[in-house]
Amino acid sequence: MDKKIVELAQQAKSVKELRKAAKKNGIELSEKEAQEYFDRANASEELSDDDLEAAAGGFYTSSIAPSGKGFLKKLF
């Protein structure tokens, strides 16, 4: 994604507002493009149940040792 469009999408309150702001900045966006940018820029950071189910295998977590140095620990 273009950094300027992302910035505009994050500030916009609607797809219409995003298209208007983009046009003022010399960027032409179709309704579909504007909707995609707006949705991505304003998406929740939470994973959906489908995303969680699609994740496979174990994961790594960072822990802090008493010495203050971090290390990675594989779980599962």
Biopython code that builds the backbone (N, CA, C, O; Angstrom):
import numpy as np
from Bio.PDB.StructureBuilder import StructureBuilder

atoms = [
    (1, "MET", "N", (0.832, -1.187, 0.000)),
    (1, "MET", "CA", (0.000, 0.000, 0.000)),
    (1, "MET", "C", (0.874, 1.248, 0.000)),
    (1, "MET", "O", (1.906, 1.304, 0.669)),
    (2, "ASP", "N", (0.455, 2.212, -0.738)),
    (2, "ASP", "CA", (1.135, 3.501, -0.774)),
    (2, "ASP", "C", (0.989, 4.181, 0.589)),
    (2, "ASP", "O", (-0.112, 4.268, 1.132)),
    (3, "LYS", "N", (2.095, 4.654, 1.128)),
    (3, "LYS", "CA", (2.103, 5.245, 2.469)),
    (3, "LYS", "C", (1.119, 6.410, 2.591)),
    (3, "LYS", "O", (0.431, 6.529, 3.605)),
    (4, "LYS", "N", (1.044, 7.255, 1.589)),
    (4, "LYS", "CA", (0.137, 8.417, 1.629)),
    (4, "LYS", "C", (-1.320, 7.960, 1.651)),
    (4, "LYS", "O", (-2.134, 8.514, 2.389)),
    (5, "ILE", "N", (-1.650, 6.954, 0.845)),
    (5, "ILE", "CA", (-3.029, 6.464, 0.807)),
    (5, "ILE", "C", (-3.404, 5.845, 2.153)),
    (5, "ILE", "O", (-4.520, 6.032, 2.639)),
    (6, "VAL", "N", (-2.477, 5.116, 2.745)),
    (6, "VAL", "CA", (-2.728, 4.504, 4.052)),
    (6, "VAL", "C", (-3.009, 5.592, 5.085)),
    (6, "VAL", "O", (-3.943, 5.480, 5.880)),
    (7, "GLU", "N", (-2.201, 6.631, 5.067)),
    (7, "GLU", "CA", (-2.384, 7.749, 5.994)),
    (7, "GLU", "C", (-3.761, 8.392, 5.794)),
    (7, "GLU", "O", (-4.468, 8.679, 6.760)),
    (8, "LEU", "N", (-4.126, 8.611, 4.547)),
    (8, "LEU", "CA", (-5.432, 9.209, 4.250)),
    (8, "LEU", "C", (-6.567, 8.279, 4.687)),
    (8, "LEU", "O", (-7.582, 8.732, 5.216)),
    (9, "ALA", "N", (-6.384, 6.976, 4.459)),
    (9, "ALA", "CA", (-7.412, 5.994, 4.815)),
    (9, "ALA", "C", (-7.607, 5.929, 6.323)),
    (9, "ALA", "O", (-8.732, 5.757, 6.794)),
    (10, "GLN", "N", (-6.535, 6.065, 7.081)),
    (10, "GLN", "CA", (-6.634, 6.025, 8.536)),
    (10, "GLN", "C", (-7.348, 7.266, 9.077)),
    (10, "GLN", "O", (-8.021, 7.201, 10.106)),
    (11, "GLN", "N", (-7.202, 8.373, 8.391)),
    (11, "GLN", "CA", (-7.820, 9.631, 8.837)),
    (11, "GLN", "C", (-9.270, 9.756, 8.376)),
    (11, "GLN", "O", (-10.064, 10.466, 8.992)),
    (12, "ALA", "N", (-9.606, 9.068, 7.297)),
    (12, "ALA", "CA", (-10.946, 9.183, 6.720)),
    (12, "ALA", "C", (-11.990, 8.498, 7.598)),
    (12, "ALA", "O", (-11.709, 7.496, 8.256)),
    (13, "LYS", "N", (-13.190, 9.053, 7.597)),
    (13, "LYS", "CA", (-14.294, 8.468, 8.353)),
    (13, "LYS", "C", (-15.197, 7.623, 7.469)),
    (13, "LYS", "O", (-16.090, 6.930, 7.958)),
    (14, "SER", "N", (-14.959, 7.685, 6.162)),
    (14, "SER", "CA", (-15.761, 6.902, 5.219)),
    (14, "SER", "C", (-14.976, 6.717, 3.923)),
    (14, "SER", "O", (-13.962, 7.375, 3.691)),
    (15, "VAL", "N", (-15.461, 5.819, 3.097)),
    (15, "VAL", "CA", (-14.834, 5.579, 1.793)),
    (15, "VAL", "C", (-14.964, 6.829, 0.929)),
    (15, "VAL", "O", (-14.033, 7.198, 0.213)),
    (16, "LYS", "N", (-16.112, 7.471, 1.000)),
    (16, "LYS", "CA", (-16.345, 8.697, 0.226)),
    (16, "LYS", "C", (-15.336, 9.777, 0.627)),
    (16, "LYS", "O", (-14.775, 10.462, -0.228)),
    (17, "GLU", "N", (-15.114, 9.921, 1.928)),
    (17, "GLU", "CA", (-14.157, 10.906, 2.427)),
    (17, "GLU", "C", (-12.736, 10.559, 1.982)),
    (17, "GLU", "O", (-11.949, 11.452, 1.668)),
    (18, "LEU", "N", (-12.410, 9.278, 1.956)),
    (18, "LEU", "CA", (-11.090, 8.837, 1.490)),
    (18, "LEU", "C", (-10.896, 9.188, 0.023)),
    (18, "LEU", "O", (-9.849, 9.717, -0.349)),
    (19, "ARG", "N", (-11.876, 8.908, -0.808)),
    (19, "ARG", "CA", (-11.766, 9.222, -2.229)),
    (19, "ARG", "C", (-11.587, 10.717, -2.454)),
    (19, "ARG", "O", (-10.811, 11.135, -3.313)),
    (20, "LYS", "N", (-12.306, 11.514, -1.681)),
    (20, "LYS", "CA", (-12.218, 12.964, -1.797)),
    (20, "LYS", "C", (-10.817, 13.454, -1.400)),
    (20, "LYS", "O", (-10.224, 14.280, -2.094)),
    (21, "ALA", "N", (-10.297, 12.940, -0.284)),
    (21, "ALA", "CA", (-8.967, 13.328, 0.181)),
    (21, "ALA", "C", (-7.890, 12.866, -0.794)),
    (21, "ALA", "O", (-6.927, 13.590, -1.048)),
    (22, "ALA", "N", (-8.050, 11.665, -1.337)),
    (22, "ALA", "CA", (-7.080, 11.151, -2.304)),
    (22, "ALA", "C", (-7.054, 12.043, -3.545)),
    (22, "ALA", "O", (-5.988, 12.379, -4.060)),
    (23, "LYS", "N", (-8.233, 12.417, -4.011)),
    (23, "LYS", "CA", (-8.323, 13.269, -5.196)),
    (23, "LYS", "C", (-7.627, 14.608, -4.964)),
    (23, "LYS", "O", (-6.948, 15.115, -5.858)),
    (24, "LYS", "N", (-7.791, 15.192, -3.761)),
    (24, "LYS", "CA", (-7.115, 16.448, -3.426)),
    (24, "LYS", "C", (-5.602, 16.296, -3.472)),
    (24, "LYS", "O", (-4.877, 17.267, -3.687)),
    (25, "ASN", "N", (-5.126, 15.058, -3.267)),
    (25, "ASN", "CA", (-3.691, 14.772, -3.278)),
    (25, "ASN", "C", (-3.232, 14.212, -4.624)),
    (25, "ASN", "O", (-2.125, 13.686, -4.739)),
    (26, "GLY", "N", (-4.089, 14.326, -5.638)),
    (26, "GLY", "CA", (-3.726, 13.885, -6.978)),
    (26, "GLY", "C", (-3.759, 12.386, -7.179)),
    (26, "GLY", "O", (-3.115, 11.868, -8.091)),
    (27, "ILE", "N", (-4.504, 11.679, -6.334)),
    (27, "ILE", "CA", (-4.596, 10.218, -6.422)),
    (27, "ILE", "C", (-6.026, 9.846, -6.789)),
    (27, "ILE", "O", (-6.971, 10.198, -6.083)),
    (28, "GLU", "N", (-6.172, 9.141, -7.885)),
    (28, "GLU", "CA", (-7.494, 8.678, -8.308)),
    (28, "GLU", "C", (-7.702, 7.252, -7.808)),
    (28, "GLU", "O", (-6.904, 6.362, -8.101)),
    (29, "LEU", "N", (-8.769, 7.040, -7.059)),
    (29, "LEU", "CA", (-9.112, 5.712, -6.554)),
    (29, "LEU", "C", (-10.513, 5.353, -7.016)),
    (29, "LEU", "O", (-11.431, 6.170, -6.951)),
    (30, "SER", "N", (-10.665, 4.122, -7.483)),
    (30, "SER", "CA", (-12.012, 3.651, -7.803)),
    (30, "SER", "C", (-12.736, 3.388, -6.492)),
    (30, "SER", "O", (-12.110, 3.337, -5.433)),
    (31, "GLU", "N", (-14.033, 3.222, -6.557)),
    (31, "GLU", "CA", (-14.817, 2.915, -5.355)),
    (31, "GLU", "C", (-14.285, 1.639, -4.700)),
    (31, "GLU", "O", (-14.154, 1.569, -3.478)),
    (32, "LYS", "N", (-13.983, 0.641, -5.515)),
    (32, "LYS", "CA", (-13.490, -0.641, -5.000)),
    (32, "LYS", "C", (-12.114, -0.476, -4.335)),
    (32, "LYS", "O", (-11.886, -0.995, -3.242)),
    (33, "GLU", "N", (-11.207, 0.243, -4.991)),
    (33, "GLU", "CA", (-9.872, 0.468, -4.423)),
    (33, "GLU", "C", (-9.966, 1.218, -3.099)),
    (33, "GLU", "O", (-9.308, 0.860, -2.122)),
    (34, "ALA", "N", (-10.790, 2.260, -3.080)),
    (34, "ALA", "CA", (-10.958, 3.062, -1.869)),
    (34, "ALA", "C", (-11.518, 2.200, -0.737)),
    (34, "ALA", "O", (-11.083, 2.317, 0.409)),
    (35, "GLN", "N", (-12.474, 1.344, -1.056)),
    (35, "GLN", "CA", (-13.067, 0.458, -0.043)),
    (35, "GLN", "C", (-12.007, -0.484, 0.527)),
    (35, "GLN", "O", (-11.957, -0.702, 1.738)),
    (36, "GLU", "N", (-11.159, -1.043, -0.345)),
    (36, "GLU", "CA", (-10.108, -1.958, 0.107)),
    (36, "GLU", "C", (-9.099, -1.240, 1.011)),
    (36, "GLU", "O", (-8.735, -1.758, 2.067)),
    (37, "TYR", "N", (-8.652, -0.060, 0.602)),
    (37, "TYR", "CA", (-7.719, 0.706, 1.427)),
    (37, "TYR", "C", (-8.350, 1.071, 2.766)),
    (37, "TYR", "O", (-7.717, 0.939, 3.814)),
    (38, "PHE", "N", (-9.587, 1.527, 2.728)),
    (38, "PHE", "CA", (-10.286, 1.927, 3.940)),
    (38, "PHE", "C", (-10.435, 0.741, 4.891)),
    (38, "PHE", "O", (-10.186, 0.865, 6.090)),
    (39, "ASP", "N", (-10.840, -0.405, 4.352)),
    (39, "ASP", "CA", (-11.024, -1.595, 5.180)),
    (39, "ASP", "C", (-9.714, -2.054, 5.812)),
    (39, "ASP", "O", (-9.674, -2.389, 6.996)),
    (40, "ARG", "N", (-8.643, -2.070, 5.020)),
    (40, "ARG", "CA", (-7.340, -2.499, 5.547)),
    (40, "ARG", "C", (-6.819, -1.535, 6.605)),
    (40, "ARG", "O", (-6.312, -1.961, 7.642)),
    (41, "ALA", "N", (-6.943, -0.256, 6.350)),
    (41, "ALA", "CA", (-6.407, 0.749, 7.268)),
    (41, "ALA", "C", (-7.189, 0.794, 8.578)),
    (41, "ALA", "O", (-6.644, 1.183, 9.611)),
    (42, "ASN", "N", (-8.439, 0.407, 8.544)),
    (42, "ASN", "CA", (-9.287, 0.487, 9.728)),
    (42, "ASN", "C", (-9.668, -0.878, 10.293)),
    (42, "ASN", "O", (-10.592, -0.990, 11.099)),
    (43, "ALA", "N", (-8.954, -1.906, 9.867)),
    (43, "ALA", "CA", (-9.241, -3.263, 10.339)),
    (43, "ALA", "C", (-8.840, -3.418, 11.800)),
    (43, "ALA", "O", (-7.896, -2.790, 12.281)),
    (44, "SER", "N", (-9.568, -4.252, 12.470)),
    (44, "SER", "CA", (-9.242, -4.591, 13.853)),
    (44, "SER", "C", (-7.966, -5.411, 13.869)),
    (44, "SER", "O", (-7.708, -6.180, 12.943)),
    (45, "GLU", "N", (-7.171, -5.254, 14.907)),
    (45, "GLU", "CA", (-5.934, -6.018, 15.003)),
    (45, "GLU", "C", (-6.179, -7.405, 15.586)),
    (45, "GLU", "O", (-5.254, -8.215, 15.653)),
    (46, "GLU", "N", (-7.396, -7.690, 16.005)),
    (46, "GLU", "CA", (-7.715, -9.004, 16.530)),
    (46, "GLU", "C", (-7.851, -9.987, 15.380)),
    (46, "GLU", "O", (-8.326, -9.638, 14.299)),
    (47, "LEU", "N", (-7.432, -11.214, 15.624)),
    (47, "LEU", "CA", (-7.583, -12.261, 14.623)),
    (47, "LEU", "C", (-8.982, -12.845, 14.726)),
    (47, "LEU", "O", (-9.526, -13.003, 15.819)),
    (48, "SER", "N", (-9.551, -13.162, 13.577)),
    (48, "SER", "CA", (-10.858, -13.802, 13.583)),
    (48, "SER", "C", (-10.690, -15.266, 13.989)),
    (48, "SER", "O", (-9.572, -15.781, 14.014)),
    (49, "ASP", "N", (-11.791, -15.930, 14.303)),
    (49, "ASP", "CA", (-11.726, -17.353, 14.640)),
    (49, "ASP", "C", (-11.154, -18.159, 13.488)),
    (49, "ASP", "O", (-10.395, -19.103, 13.707)),
    (50, "ASP", "N", (-11.513, -17.793, 12.253)),
    (50, "ASP", "CA", (-10.987, -18.494, 11.078)),
    (50, "ASP", "C", (-9.479, -18.310, 10.974)),
    (50, "ASP", "O", (-8.763, -19.261, 10.662)),
    (51, "ASP", "N", (-8.983, -17.093, 11.231)),
    (51, "ASP", "CA", (-7.540, -16.843, 11.195)),
    (51, "ASP", "C", (-6.824, -17.673, 12.252)),
    (51, "ASP", "O", (-5.766, -18.245, 11.991)),
    (52, "LEU", "N", (-7.406, -17.734, 13.445)),
    (52, "LEU", "CA", (-6.793, -18.510, 14.519)),
    (52, "LEU", "C", (-6.749, -19.999, 14.183)),
    (52, "LEU", "O", (-5.754, -20.672, 14.448)),
    (53, "GLU", "N", (-7.832, -20.507, 13.598)),
    (53, "GLU", "CA", (-7.876, -21.914, 13.226)),
    (53, "GLU", "C", (-6.895, -22.229, 12.096)),
    (53, "GLU", "O", (-6.389, -23.347, 12.000)),
    (54, "ALA", "N", (-6.629, -21.241, 11.245)),
    (54, "ALA", "CA", (-5.720, -21.452, 10.113)),
    (54, "ALA", "C", (-4.259, -21.507, 10.567)),
    (54, "ALA", "O", (-3.410, -22.049, 9.860)),
    (55, "ALA", "N", (-3.969, -20.954, 11.729)),
    (55, "ALA", "CA", (-2.594, -20.989, 12.240)),
    (55, "ALA", "C", (-2.264, -22.419, 12.656)),
    (55, "ALA", "O", (-3.068, -23.091, 13.302)),
    (56, "ALA", "N", (-1.082, -22.868, 12.281)),
    (56, "ALA", "CA", (-0.716, -24.252, 12.580)),
    (56, "ALA", "C", (0.597, -24.305, 13.347)),
    (56, "ALA", "O", (1.424, -23.398, 13.250)),
    (57, "GLY", "N", (0.774, -25.366, 14.101)),
    (57, "GLY", "CA", (2.045, -25.601, 14.792)),
    (57, "GLY", "C", (2.159, -24.820, 16.078)),
    (57, "GLY", "O", (1.224, -24.142, 16.505)),
    (58, "GLY", "N", (3.336, -24.929, 16.693)),
    (58, "GLY", "CA", (3.611, -24.235, 17.944)),
    (58, "GLY", "C", (3.952, -22.794, 17.690)),
    (58, "GLY", "O", (3.816, -22.289, 16.575)),
    (59, "PHE", "N", (4.390, -22.147, 18.726)),
    (59, "PHE", "CA", (4.786, -20.754, 18.576)),
    (59, "PHE", "C", (5.914, -20.462, 19.549)),
    (59, "PHE", "O", (6.172, -21.229, 20.477)),
    (60, "TYR", "N", (6.574, -19.350, 19.322)),
    (60, "TYR", "CA", (7.672, -18.944, 20.176)),
    (60, "TYR", "C", (7.216, -17.797, 21.061)),
    (60, "TYR", "O", (6.394, -16.970, 20.666)),
    (61, "THR", "N", (7.762, -17.768, 22.250)),
    (61, "THR", "CA", (7.475, -16.654, 23.140)),
    (61, "THR", "C", (8.795, -16.137, 23.690)),
    (61, "THR", "O", (9.739, -16.902, 23.887)),
    (62, "SER", "N", (8.851, -14.882, 23.926)),
    (62, "SER", "CA", (10.058, -14.285, 24.470)),
    (62, "SER", "C", (9.912, -14.211, 25.985)),
    (62, "SER", "O", (8.888, -13.759, 26.498)),
    (63, "SER", "N", (10.925, -14.649, 26.684)),
    (63, "SER", "CA", (10.918, -14.587, 28.142)),
    (63, "SER", "C", (12.128, -13.795, 28.593)),
    (63, "SER", "O", (13.119, -13.701, 27.869)),
    (64, "ILE", "N", (12.056, -13.243, 29.749)),
    (64, "ILE", "CA", (13.176, -12.481, 30.295)),
    (64, "ILE", "C", (13.837, -13.321, 31.387)),
    (64, "ILE", "O", (13.195, -13.730, 32.354)),
    (65, "ALA", "N", (15.121, -13.564, 31.209)),
    (65, "ALA", "CA", (15.882, -14.318, 32.200)),
    (65, "ALA", "C", (16.192, -13.406, 33.383)),
    (65, "ALA", "O", (16.176, -12.184, 33.237)),
    (66, "PRO", "N", (16.474, -13.983, 34.554)),
    (66, "PRO", "CA", (16.796, -13.151, 35.717)),
    (66, "PRO", "C", (17.925, -12.153, 35.453)),
    (66, "PRO", "O", (17.990, -11.100, 36.089)),
    (67, "SER", "N", (18.815, -12.487, 34.514)),
    (67, "SER", "CA", (19.920, -11.582, 34.213)),
    (67, "SER", "C", (19.449, -10.368, 33.410)),
    (67, "SER", "O", (20.206, -9.418, 33.211)),
    (68, "GLY", "N", (18.181, -10.406, 32.945)),
    (68, "GLY", "CA", (17.660, -9.300, 32.175)),
    (68, "GLY", "C", (17.808, -9.514, 30.668)),
    (68, "GLY", "O", (17.327, -8.709, 29.871)),
    (69, "LYS", "N", (18.480, -10.613, 30.283)),
    (69, "LYS", "CA", (18.640, -10.897, 28.856)),
    (69, "LYS", "C", (17.497, -11.782, 28.401)),
    (69, "LYS", "O", (17.115, -12.727, 29.091)),
    (70, "GLY", "N", (16.955, -11.470, 27.236)),
    (70, "GLY", "CA", (15.834, -12.250, 26.718)),
    (70, "GLY", "C", (16.309, -13.519, 26.030)),
    (70, "GLY", "O", (17.456, -13.597, 25.590)),
    (71, "PHE", "N", (15.444, -14.500, 25.938)),
    (71, "PHE", "CA", (15.718, -15.709, 25.190)),
    (71, "PHE", "C", (14.407, -16.231, 24.625)),
    (71, "PHE", "O", (13.330, -15.901, 25.121)),
    (72, "LEU", "N", (14.507, -17.042, 23.593)),
    (72, "LEU", "CA", (13.310, -17.594, 22.972)),
    (72, "LEU", "C", (13.081, -19.002, 23.493)),
    (72, "LEU", "O", (14.024, -19.761, 23.714)),
    (73, "LYS", "N", (11.840, -19.331, 23.682)),
    (73, "LYS", "CA", (11.481, -20.646, 24.187)),
    (73, "LYS", "C", (10.400, -21.211, 23.265)),
    (73, "LYS", "O", (9.366, -20.574, 23.062)),
    (74, "LYS", "N", (10.628, -22.385, 22.713)),
    (74, "LYS", "CA", (9.609, -22.987, 21.848)),
    (74, "LYS", "C", (8.596, -23.715, 22.705)),
    (74, "LYS", "O", (8.947, -24.517, 23.571)),
    (75, "LEU", "N", (7.336, -23.423, 22.450)),
    (75, "LEU", "CA", (6.269, -24.099, 23.154)),
    (75, "LEU", "C", (5.656, -25.146, 22.242)),
    (75, "LEU", "O", (5.550, -24.924, 21.036)),
    (76, "PHE", "N", (5.260, -26.258, 22.780)),
    (76, "PHE", "CA", (4.655, -27.393, 22.077)),
    (76, "PHE", "C", (5.695, -28.194, 21.401)),
    (76, "PHE", "O", (5.382, -29.193, 20.755)),
]
sb = StructureBuilder()
sb.init_structure("model")
sb.init_model(0)
sb.init_chain("A")
sb.init_seg("    ")
for serial, (resi, resn, name, xyz) in enumerate(atoms, 1):
    if name == "N":
        sb.init_residue(resn, " ", resi, " ")
    sb.init_atom(name, np.array(xyz, "f"), 0.0, 1.0, " ", f" {name:<3s}", serial, name[0])
structure = sb.get_structure()
